Amino acid sequence: MNTPVTVVILAAGLGTRMKSRRAKVLHQAGGRTLVEHTVDTALSLATPDRVFVVVGHQAAQVKSTVEGRGVRFIHQTEQKGTGHALIAGRELLAPLGGLLVVYYGDCPLIPAAVLASLIDHQEHSKAAATLVSAELEDPTGYGRVIRDSGGQVLEVIEQKAGTPAQLAIREANVGIYCFQAGPFWQHIDELGTNNPAREYYLTDMVGILIRAGHTVDAFRAGNPMELLGINNRVELAAADRTFRERKVRELMLAGVTVEKPETVSVDDSVAIGIDTVIEPFAQILGKTKIGEACRIGACSIVRDSELADSVQVAPFTMINTSRVAAGAYIGPYARLRLENDIAPGAHIGNFVELKKTRLGAGAKAMHLAYLGDSVIGENVNVGAGTITCNYDGRAKHQTKIGNGVFVGSNATLVAPVEIGDGAYLAAGSVITDPVPVDALALGRARQVNKPDWARKRREKTRTKS
């Protein structure tokens, strides 16, 4: 493209048909908000300083979602229509010149290639503007493209303002425009509110430009379903399904085995290496990165985590914001709750929960344990039922376990506490003090046996009855 391009994304509305207290563009499809999808598409067409997001409802939340991408914002404090959104941004937009692309922030499926073709069409056209239209089976809710007998665009009529004959037209304006900036800003003040909604319609610019002696082209889309906005939860679910089908297909073509792909959910930002196997009903979410030759078990959930090569995740395991090194084995029914670091070859078994814990190379916690705020050395064996008591009611404290330590079943480690290398903790012990290197620690009362106590108790009970 030789002509500078400015992109404006209309994202100020609440979206009442979503039946939500959250702005429509903040709802997610494919693991990202609708506005993130549309902004990322815009950034493939223009530099961040020429991408503008119009914000209104929940402006702070919308801005925080995408401002890290370097885009700019227009505040539409009152939502008086799509034309008013551009009027609100005139001081920022008009000096930029070039081409002005406008579309909605609730259209996450718009292919960048379609917008690039739209821009190319406008760049080589003598028209003052080009709109994207589509032949819809049911165009209800969309403006209709009105043409003359020769097929030239005359105007666009909104649903609320159309006559029965106009509303019978199936060619719909899908709300995507490319304007020559000069004529657009020259005539922007001619927009009015003479319509049932008393709003400034951007679609009225079509008729305004034509009456001023300009022409307007209509660029027909090949697949209209990719261009339509999300108006309710049904359409949101359909868009989410489309993104996830695309992602799973992309992964399979890149060398990942996905068993029963129709049941698997993978976010768009996920990366997975070749020869990894994803079992049915697994969810891989957020910014997760999975290496080569891994296996993610059925019904497991991995979110915002990094798994190195050859990691095995057994079914029904949850991993969140954690790092798992090569050759580790996690699950089944394990939970890496938050910010864990699992070293190579470590094993975490069923019903084991970790939180902010580093588990050393070759260490094992195979059954029914809670390890929180812990640093655990290499080749440690953590027995079934072990817990680190990391919270005293006010603050969290750390447990440190050295290399080669054996922790007996049902041990309770009361933090802060440190266990030296090679130490042995007897089963059932409550450990409150530091344990020296290679020491045996017992923290329990000596067993007492009372002969015949149980028999006498039974006899006494029968006598009373």
Wavefront OBJ file of the C-alpha trace (Angstrom):
o trace
v 0.000 0.000 0.000
v 1.391 3.378 -1.034
v -1.299 5.503 0.607
v -1.146 5.872 4.412
v -3.941 3.959 6.126
v -5.701 4.884 9.357
v -7.977 2.329 11.014
v -10.813 3.241 13.380
v -12.453 0.473 15.413
v -15.891 1.282 16.823
v -15.959 -0.194 20.335
v -17.914 2.292 22.464
v -21.243 0.478 22.743
v -22.500 -1.715 25.572
v -24.262 -4.265 23.355
v -27.678 -4.633 24.958
v -28.541 -7.807 23.040
v -25.711 -9.613 24.834
v -27.753 -9.278 28.049
v -24.581 -8.483 29.952
v -23.223 -5.874 32.345
v -19.907 -6.164 30.522
v -19.240 -4.223 27.314
v -19.738 -6.473 24.310
v -16.186 -6.104 22.988
v -14.828 -7.459 26.297
v -16.465 -10.846 25.798
v -14.116 -13.569 24.618
v -13.953 -15.874 21.620
v -11.035 -18.186 20.988
v -9.347 -17.131 24.219
v -9.159 -13.412 23.466
v -11.612 -10.537 23.761
v -13.431 -9.404 20.647
v -11.608 -6.072 20.714
v -8.219 -7.813 20.885
v -9.050 -9.772 17.739
v -10.121 -6.662 15.840
v -7.153 -4.593 17.006
v -4.693 -7.318 16.033
v -6.276 -7.415 12.589
v -5.913 -3.631 12.305
v -2.235 -3.837 13.234
v -1.629 -5.982 10.161
v -2.866 -3.053 8.063
v -1.504 0.031 9.809
v 1.133 1.090 12.319
v -0.028 1.332 15.971
v -0.021 5.157 15.905
v -2.617 5.020 13.096
v -4.940 2.530 14.784
v -7.686 4.137 16.884
v -10.188 2.434 19.175
v -13.355 4.377 19.947
v -14.237 3.768 23.608
v -17.293 4.682 25.647
v -18.955 2.098 27.869
v -16.378 0.691 30.309
v -13.698 2.691 28.527
v -11.049 2.008 31.165
v -11.435 -1.769 30.846
v -11.392 -1.668 27.048
v -8.283 0.520 27.055
v -6.424 -1.681 29.527
v -7.151 -4.704 27.349
v -5.398 -3.369 24.241
v -3.291 -0.348 25.179
v -0.204 -2.546 25.457
v -0.331 -2.869 21.684
v 0.467 0.827 21.304
v -2.837 1.863 19.704
v -4.584 5.170 20.330
v -8.049 5.948 21.676
v -11.000 8.188 20.915
v -13.435 8.866 23.765
v -17.073 8.915 22.723
v -18.566 10.062 26.012
v -22.085 10.020 24.583
v -23.053 7.246 22.178
v -24.942 9.121 19.472
v -24.262 6.727 16.619
v -21.453 5.514 14.416
v -21.075 8.845 12.649
v -20.810 10.625 15.977
v -17.895 8.324 16.885
v -15.907 9.720 13.960
v -16.956 13.276 14.771
v -15.627 12.730 18.302
v -12.245 11.789 16.865
v -11.987 14.447 14.183
v -9.134 16.413 15.809
v -6.977 13.298 15.963
v -7.997 11.708 12.679
v -8.461 14.497 10.137
v -4.797 15.635 10.022
v -3.625 12.116 9.151
v -5.058 12.080 5.622
v -4.698 9.050 3.375
v -7.307 6.308 3.597
v -9.678 5.876 6.529
v -10.821 2.301 7.309
v -13.702 1.935 9.752
v -15.194 -1.238 11.195
v -16.740 -2.589 14.388
v -14.958 -4.001 17.405
v -17.425 -6.872 17.667
v -16.354 -8.480 14.370
v -13.510 -10.768 15.456
v -13.548 -13.023 12.401
v -12.783 -10.359 9.802
v -9.832 -11.693 7.777
v -6.996 -9.236 7.372
v -6.812 -10.338 3.722
v -10.351 -9.056 3.089
v -9.520 -5.669 4.570
v -6.285 -5.537 2.578
v -8.281 -6.237 -0.593
v -10.765 -3.526 0.371
v -7.926 -1.023 0.816
v -6.323 -2.070 -2.460
v -9.665 -1.658 -4.244
v -10.135 1.833 -2.810
v -6.540 2.841 -3.529
v -6.989 2.056 -7.215
v -10.512 3.467 -7.447
v -11.729 6.934 -8.296
v -14.536 6.552 -5.761
v -14.588 8.594 -2.571
v -15.397 5.492 -0.552
v -15.854 1.746 -0.737
v -18.137 -0.200 1.574
v -18.201 -3.947 2.106
v -21.521 -5.599 1.320
v -22.783 -9.150 1.521
v -25.786 -11.066 0.239
v -27.469 -12.356 3.393
v -30.218 -14.929 3.698
v -31.689 -12.807 6.484
v -30.340 -9.232 6.516
v -32.550 -8.117 9.403
v -30.734 -5.539 11.505
v -28.342 -4.472 8.754
v -28.502 -1.449 6.473
v -29.508 -2.218 2.878
v -27.420 -1.198 -0.120
v -29.594 0.742 -2.571
v -28.429 0.697 -6.188
v -29.702 2.316 -9.384
v -30.730 0.357 -12.465
v -27.120 0.265 -13.631
v -25.902 -1.227 -10.371
v -24.297 1.973 -9.044
v -24.587 2.508 -5.291
v -27.015 5.290 -4.430
v -27.229 5.093 -0.635
v -27.477 2.833 2.374
v -30.739 2.672 4.307
v -30.694 1.552 7.927
v -33.157 -1.090 9.124
v -35.090 1.405 11.252
v -35.516 3.856 8.386
v -36.218 1.461 5.473
v -39.459 1.074 3.549
v -40.880 -2.448 3.052
v -39.482 -2.497 -0.498
v -36.034 -1.430 0.676
v -36.022 -3.955 3.519
v -36.761 -6.709 1.006
v -33.290 -6.144 -0.469
v -30.842 -8.833 0.694
v -27.611 -7.007 -0.080
v -26.536 -5.730 3.319
v -23.961 -3.201 4.398
v -21.864 -5.065 6.980
v -20.381 -1.896 8.475
v -16.874 -1.966 7.000
v -15.737 1.122 5.072
v -12.710 2.557 3.387
v -12.944 6.328 2.775
v -10.706 8.783 1.035
v -9.934 10.950 4.044
v -10.181 14.279 2.184
v -13.799 14.018 0.966
v -14.853 12.315 4.174
v -13.737 15.143 6.464
v -14.918 17.759 3.989
v -18.494 16.495 4.310
v -18.619 15.087 7.851
v -20.616 18.061 9.160
v -23.477 17.197 6.802
v -24.370 14.190 8.944
v -27.663 14.737 10.734
v -30.051 13.003 13.101
v -33.172 12.986 10.945
v -33.956 9.345 11.645
v -36.056 7.374 14.151
v -33.090 6.762 16.464
v -32.004 10.440 16.402
v -28.405 9.311 15.823
v -25.592 10.245 13.446
v -25.350 7.290 11.059
v -22.013 6.693 9.345
v -23.991 5.000 6.577
v -25.454 8.403 5.658
v -22.002 9.392 4.381
v -22.672 7.209 1.332
v -25.595 9.349 0.220
v -23.855 12.583 1.247
v -20.785 11.816 -0.871
v -22.892 10.781 -3.865
v -25.006 13.960 -3.676
v -21.762 15.948 -3.589
v -20.800 14.433 -6.960
v -18.580 11.580 -5.751
v -19.065 7.882 -6.406
v -19.153 5.106 -3.824
v -18.238 1.508 -4.591
v -19.487 -1.652 -2.890
v -16.959 -4.434 -2.391
v -18.822 -7.760 -2.148
v -17.441 -10.178 0.410
v -16.908 -13.802 -0.489
v -17.793 -15.263 2.929
v -20.205 -12.960 4.773
v -20.174 -15.077 7.932
v -16.618 -13.892 8.643
v -17.673 -10.248 8.565
v -20.765 -10.123 10.739
v -20.812 -8.702 14.229
v -21.461 -10.610 17.453
v -24.834 -9.588 18.870
v -25.737 -12.333 21.348
v -24.329 -15.328 23.205
v -25.318 -17.746 20.447
v -23.254 -15.834 17.895
v -20.424 -15.493 20.417
v -20.337 -19.269 20.865
v -20.308 -19.762 17.088
v -17.318 -17.409 16.729
v -15.513 -19.164 19.567
v -16.076 -22.510 17.867
v -14.712 -21.152 14.589
v -11.524 -19.888 16.223
v -10.943 -23.155 18.050
v -11.575 -25.285 14.965
v -9.053 -23.169 13.063
v -6.477 -23.507 15.833
v -6.826 -27.269 16.209
v -6.585 -27.724 12.460
v -3.459 -25.543 12.382
v -1.868 -27.645 15.140
v -2.671 -30.953 13.475
v -1.226 -29.776 10.169
v 1.910 -28.715 12.085
v 2.479 -32.183 13.557
v 0.385 -32.321 16.748
v -1.928 -35.286 17.321
v -5.335 -34.178 18.599
v -7.638 -37.022 19.565
v -11.315 -36.238 19.003
v -10.502 -32.661 17.966
v -14.131 -31.575 18.191
v -13.889 -31.949 22.001
v -10.594 -30.099 22.542
v -10.322 -26.353 23.328
v -7.090 -24.565 22.433
v -6.668 -20.791 22.628
v -5.248 -18.935 19.656
v -2.110 -17.825 21.538
v -1.056 -21.398 22.466
v 2.081 -22.959 20.940
v 2.584 -26.763 20.828
v 5.531 -28.762 19.500
v 5.471 -31.678 17.077
v 4.599 -35.217 18.156
v 2.707 -33.998 21.196
v -0.599 -35.775 21.793
v -3.673 -33.970 23.079
v -6.286 -36.337 24.472
v -10.071 -35.729 24.309
v -11.685 -32.876 26.244
v -8.361 -31.259 27.157
v -8.237 -27.452 27.435
v -5.012 -25.574 26.649
v -5.492 -21.915 27.377
v -3.873 -18.498 27.546
v -0.205 -18.125 26.678
v 0.675 -21.775 27.223
v 3.711 -23.227 25.453
v 4.087 -27.004 25.192
v 7.192 -28.697 23.847
v 7.650 -31.714 21.615
v 6.599 -35.308 22.354
v 4.406 -34.390 25.311
v 1.069 -35.929 26.217
v -1.797 -33.918 27.678
v -4.298 -36.266 29.265
v -8.031 -36.310 28.794
v -9.985 -33.562 30.573
v -6.818 -31.806 31.730
v -6.611 -27.996 31.830
v -3.319 -26.197 31.175
v -3.387 -22.394 31.433
v -0.621 -19.817 30.986
v 2.077 -22.413 31.608
v 5.252 -23.664 29.961
v 5.869 -27.387 29.472
v 9.201 -28.565 28.086
v 9.720 -31.611 25.847
v 8.483 -35.086 26.833
v 6.282 -33.937 29.701
v 3.479 -36.358 30.548
v 0.267 -34.924 31.963
v -2.149 -37.637 33.049
v -5.939 -37.155 32.809
v -7.923 -34.706 34.935
v -4.892 -32.601 35.870
v -4.875 -28.810 36.267
v -1.746 -26.735 35.612
v -1.839 -22.966 36.027
v 0.929 -20.359 35.607
v 3.623 -22.987 36.146
v 6.772 -24.270 34.462
v 7.364 -27.983 33.962
v 10.779 -29.169 32.777
v 11.581 -32.027 30.403
v 10.554 -35.539 31.312
v 8.378 -34.615 34.278
v 5.212 -36.581 34.987
v 2.129 -34.866 36.404
v -1.152 -36.464 37.471
v -3.681 -37.904 37.252
v -5.903 -35.595 39.303
v -2.991 -33.341 40.260
v -3.227 -29.573 40.639
v -0.398 -27.140 40.049
v -2.317 -24.170 41.307
v -0.014 -21.186 40.986
v 3.561 -20.283 40.047
v 5.237 -23.671 40.412
v 8.565 -24.738 38.952
v 8.926 -28.475 38.305
v 12.456 -29.688 37.507
v 13.375 -32.431 34.996
v 12.167 -35.914 35.778
v 10.058 -34.938 38.784
v 6.876 -36.895 39.479
v 3.660 -35.461 40.885
v 0.920 -38.010 41.412
v -2.784 -38.213 42.083
v -4.453 -35.684 44.366
v -1.260 -33.714 44.948
v -1.562 -29.917 45.013
v 1.328 -27.475 44.621
v 1.327 -23.720 45.105
v 4.418 -21.529 44.603
v 6.637 -24.565 44.977
v 9.864 -25.626 43.312
v 10.191 -29.385 43.027
v 13.742 -30.539 42.284
v 14.963 -32.952 39.623
v 13.866 -36.518 40.241
v 11.766 -35.577 43.273
v 8.481 -37.411 43.837
v 5.200 -36.572 45.527
v 2.958 -39.376 44.359
v -0.145 -39.304 46.561
v -2.440 -36.994 48.507
v -0.078 -34.152 49.442
v -0.217 -30.369 49.719
v 3.058 -28.540 49.082
v 2.738 -24.764 49.319
v 5.431 -22.074 49.388
v 8.134 -24.726 49.313
v 11.588 -25.281 47.881
v 12.153 -29.024 47.543
v 15.500 -30.428 46.498
v 16.530 -33.183 44.116
v 15.518 -36.830 44.569
v 13.242 -36.064 47.513
v 10.466 -38.542 48.280
v 7.337 -36.943 49.716
v 5.078 -39.513 51.358
v 1.304 -39.735 51.026
v -0.644 -37.281 53.147
v 2.242 -34.839 53.635
v 1.381 -31.171 54.030
v 3.393 -27.995 54.410
v 1.617 -25.711 56.866
v 2.504 -22.472 55.124
v -0.122 -20.099 56.570
v -0.290 -18.964 60.183
v -3.524 -17.008 59.811
v -1.759 -13.787 58.864
v 1.210 -14.530 56.640
v 2.668 -17.239 54.407
v 5.944 -18.949 55.331
v 8.356 -21.102 53.368
v 9.418 -24.717 53.809
v 12.872 -25.751 52.533
v 13.687 -29.424 51.978
v 17.213 -30.407 50.973
v 18.395 -32.971 48.442
v 17.733 -36.667 49.009
v 15.310 -36.185 51.908
v 12.746 -38.886 52.724
v 9.476 -37.464 54.040
v 7.337 -40.157 55.642
v 3.597 -40.444 55.083
v 1.318 -38.021 56.911
v 4.170 -35.735 57.901
v 3.180 -32.183 58.819
v 5.850 -29.549 58.196
v 5.058 -26.348 60.080
v 6.661 -23.432 58.259
v 8.993 -21.695 58.444
v 11.134 -24.803 58.683
v 14.211 -26.204 56.928
v 15.114 -29.858 56.394
v 18.785 -30.644 55.751
v 20.120 -32.825 52.927
v 19.652 -36.558 53.363
v 17.375 -36.244 56.395
v 14.648 -38.783 57.167
v 11.297 -37.703 58.583
v 9.360 -40.437 60.296
v 5.788 -41.089 59.217
v 3.151 -39.180 61.120
v 5.594 -36.588 62.458
v 4.820 -32.947 63.126
v 8.018 -31.059 62.283
v 8.329 -27.612 63.827
v 12.115 -27.233 64.195
v 14.997 -27.397 61.707
v 16.249 -30.919 60.910
v 20.039 -31.292 60.514
v 21.699 -32.971 57.546
v 21.284 -36.778 57.554
v 19.259 -36.731 60.805
v 16.177 -38.775 61.666
v 13.355 -36.526 62.888
v 10.417 -37.866 64.893
v 7.728 -35.536 66.034
v 5.081 -37.826 67.515
v 4.103 -39.429 70.853
v 5.303 -42.947 71.654
v 2.679 -45.611 70.967
v 0.940 -47.135 74.019
v -0.857 -50.532 73.806
v -3.436 -51.459 76.475
v -4.078 -55.228 76.391
v -7.733 -56.381 76.293
v -9.022 -52.805 76.356
v -11.171 -53.278 73.243
v -12.686 -56.582 74.457
v -13.574 -55.125 77.843
v -15.194 -52.114 76.172
v -17.376 -54.332 73.993
v -18.478 -56.423 76.985
v -19.304 -53.312 78.984
v -21.365 -51.961 76.092
v -23.370 -55.208 75.796
v -24.083 -55.225 79.556
v -25.550 -51.722 79.414
v -27.789 -52.598 76.477
l 1 2 3 4 5 6 7 8 9 10 11 12 13 14 15 16 17 18 19 20 21 22 23 24 25 26 27 28 29 30 31 32 33 34 35 36 37 38 39 40 41 42 43 44 45 46 47 48 49 50 51 52 53 54 55 56 57 58 59 60 61 62 63 64 65 66 67 68 69 70 71 72 73 74 75 76 77 78 79 80 81 82 83 84 85 86 87 88 89 90 91 92 93 94 95 96 97 98 99 100 101 102 103 104 105 106 107 108 109 110 111 112 113 114 115 116 117 118 119 120 121 122 123 124 125 126 127 128 129 130 131 132 133 134 135 136 137 138 139 140 141 142 143 144 145 146 147 148 149 150 151 152 153 154 155 156 157 158 159 160 161 162 163 164 165 166 167 168 169 170 171 172 173 174 175 176 177 178 179 180 181 182 183 184 185 186 187 188 189 190 191 192 193 194 195 196 197 198 199 200 201 202 203 204 205 206 207 208 209 210 211 212 213 214 215 216 217 218 219 220 221 222 223 224 225 226 227 228 229 230 231 232 233 234 235 236 237 238 239 240 241 242 243 244 245 246 247 248 249 250 251 252 253 254 255 256 257 258 259 260 261 262 263 264 265 266 267 268 269 270 271 272 273 274 275 276 277 278 279 280 281 282 283 284 285 286 287 288 289 290 291 292 293 294 295 296 297 298 299 300 301 302 303 304 305 306 307 308 309 310 311 312 313 314 315 316 317 318 319 320 321 322 323 324 325 326 327 328 329 330 331 332 333 334 335 336 337 338 339 340 341 342 343 344 345 346 347 348 349 350 351 352 353 354 355 356 357 358 359 360 361 362 363 364 365 366 367 368 369 370 371 372 373 374 375 376 377 378 379 380 381 382 383 384 385 386 387 388 389 390 391 392 393 394 395 396 397 398 399 400 401 402 403 404 405 406 407 408 409 410 411 412 413 414 415 416 417 418 419 420 421 422 423 424 425 426 427 428 429 430 431 432 433 434 435 436 437 438 439 440 441 442 443 444 445 446 447 448 449 450 451 452 453 454 455 456 457 458 459 460 461 462 463 464 465
